[in-house]
Structure formats: C-alpha cells, structure tokens
Amino acid sequence: MSRVGKNEIAVPSSVKLDVNGNNLSISGKLGSFDYSIPENVLFEKTSTGIVFKPANATMAVRMIWGTTARNVMNIIKGVDQGFTINMELVGVGYRAAVNGNQLTMQLGYSHDVVYKIPSDVSIKCEKPTMIAITGASKQKVGQVAAVLRSYRLPEPYKGKGIIRENEFVVRKEGKKK
C-alpha cells in the first residue's frame, strides 16, 4: 500500500479544481496546470479535497498511485504558495545580478555567465551572493536551480561554488608536507 497515496489531499479554498474525465485542471493565484490522471488510478473529489485509489492491486498500479497523488499535491501547493529554492555563491569575486530577463553571474571564469530566465520562473538577487528562484512548478524551479548549480559545482577542498540552502559540502583535507 502506498503511504502517501491513501491520504486525502486537502485543496485550499483559494485553489479551483475542475474534473473533466481523467483530466484535472488546477488553478490558483500563481497559475494554472492541467494534469492527466493515468487510467489505472481512480480519484474522487470530496468536500475538502481529493482522494486517489488504485484500480487494481498490481505492483505497477500501486507505484503510479503514490506518484500521481504526490504530483497533484505538488501542483496544488505550487499554484497556491509556490516553491522557492535559495542558493548562495561562495567564492572570492563570485556574484550575481538580474538584468531584465537575464541572470548574469561572475563565477571566476574569464567571462560572465549569462542565463536567460524562463517566463514561468522568477529569480531575485537580494544580495550579490544570494539567488532566490521562485515559481509555481516544483519541477521547473528545481531544473533551473540544477542548471545554475552546474555552472560552478561546489568543490570539496575550499568549498567554493554555488551551494543550495541547507546543503552541506563535505570538505577534504589538502596535501600534507
């Protein structure tokens, strides 16, 4: 049994949920998403939320049951509250700035790294060394964070690089004389 699939997903009053066959249309203050429910997963709209159930007891159906419930829960949370990932630039001379729809980062290379910000994600730099990525889609926010982090991965000797909030970089000991 799926531990997450059997729980009811609460739908806040600010989120509108429309059912059309196996398609869910979820809209809130931060955007709207359409999600197609697999045929093997049954769902029922209740007065306070939505409940998912497997159509049969096979292993594949039980796996997709929990995944579907989590995806819908993340969409509901995204259109209501949004998702934010905070990142820090650690290193001498590392800084970032937002210019229109572009993020310009100085990461110790001979040139600046320029990243075009997608339309459904917003990036803010409160400090020159802090980046806040915000959006309604958890997948897109995480993907943007992963792309930005790939420009300068944290290295284990000095701890320099782009580091997510609450990430711990395992430090290695350098050469000994």
N, C-alpha and C positions, 0 to 999 in steps of 0.2 A: 504494500500500500504506500502511496505517495504521502509523505508527511505534510508537504506544502499544498498538494492538490486537494486534499479533503477539507481544508479550511475555507470558510467563506471569505471572499474578498469584499471588503467594505468599499462602497462607492460614495464619496463625499457629495454633499448637496450641490457643490459648485461644478461637478462633472456631469455631463449629459451622456447617457449610454443608450444607443439605439441598436436594436437587434433586427437584422434582415437575413433570415435563413441561417447560414453558418458564418455570417459576417457581422462583426461588431464595429460600430462607429462610435468612437470615444472622443469627446471634445470638451475642452476646458479653457481656462483663461490663457494658457500658454500655447495652445494649438489644438489640432485635431489629428487623429490617426484612425486608419481602418485596419482591422486585424481579421484575418481569415482563420476560423477555428477548424482544425482537422476533423474529418468525418468520424473518426474513432473516439472523439471526446464529446460528451454531451454536456450542455450547460443549461442552467436555469436562472432566470433573473428573479430575485426576491425583492422584498420591500426595502431592504437595507443594502443589498449588494448583489453578488453573482456567485454561483456555486458550480464547480465543474465536477463531472463524474466520468469514469471510463465506460465505454460502450461494452467492452468485454474484459476478461481477466488475463489477456496475454501480456507477455513481458513488454513488447513494443508499445502497446497501448498505454500501459501503466507508466512507461518512461515519458511519453509525449504528453500525458495528462498533467504531470507536475510542471513540465516545461511550459505548457500552454498557460497554466494558472499563473506562473511567475511572469511570463511575458505580458499578460493582461494586467497584472498587478503593477508592473513597472510602467506600462503605458498610462494607467490611471494616476499613479504618483507623478509621472512626468508632466502630464497636462495640468495637474493641479498645483504642484510645488516646484517641479523642475529638478534637475540634477546639476551639481556643481563639483568640479574637481579643481583643487588648488595645487599649484606646482611652484617650486622655488628654484631659482637659478643660483647655484653655488659655484663660485669661482671668481678669481680676480678679473674684473672688467666685464663680467657676464651681466647683461641687462636686456630688457625687452621693452618695447613701446608699441602701442596700437596707433596706426595712422589710417583712418578711414576703415576700409575692409581688409587691411593687411596688418599682420603682426611682424615686426622687424626685431630680430634677436641678434645680439652680438655675443658670440659663443667662443671667442678665441681663434676663429678662423681668419683668413686674410680678407674675407668678405662678410657682409651681413647676411644672415639667413632670413629670407622674406617668405612668409607663409600667408596664402590667401585664405581668409576666414570664410567658412561655408555660411550660407544665408540663414540656416536654422540654428546656428550656434553663435553665442556671443562670447567674446574674450575681453577681459579687463585687466589692466595692469595698475593696481593701486600703488605699488612701489615698483621701482625699476627691476627688482629681482623677484617679484611675485607675479604669477599669472593665474587668473581665475577663469575657468572655462565653464560656461553655463548653457544649458539647453533643455528641451523637453524630452529628447530621446536619449536614453541611457547609453545605447549603442553608439550613437554619433558623438556624444561627449567623450566617451571612452576612446573612440577611434582617433579623435582629434588630439587627445592627451597622449596617446601612444605614438602618433606621428611626430608631435613636438618633442617628446622624450627621445625619439630615435635620432634627433639631430645631435644630441650630446648625451649619451648614456652615462650614468654615474660610474665612476671608476673607483676601484677598491683601495688605491694607495693614498690618494689625497682627499677623496670624497667629492671631487668636483663633478659637475654635470647638472642635468635637470632632474630634480627629485620630487616625487609626489608627496603630498602632505601625509604624515604618519608613516612614511616609508623609512626603513632602516637599512643603511648601506653597510654591509659587512666590510670592515676595514682589514687590510692585510698589513703585515709587518714588512717594512722595506729591507733592503740589503743591509747586512751587518759587516762591519770592518773587521 
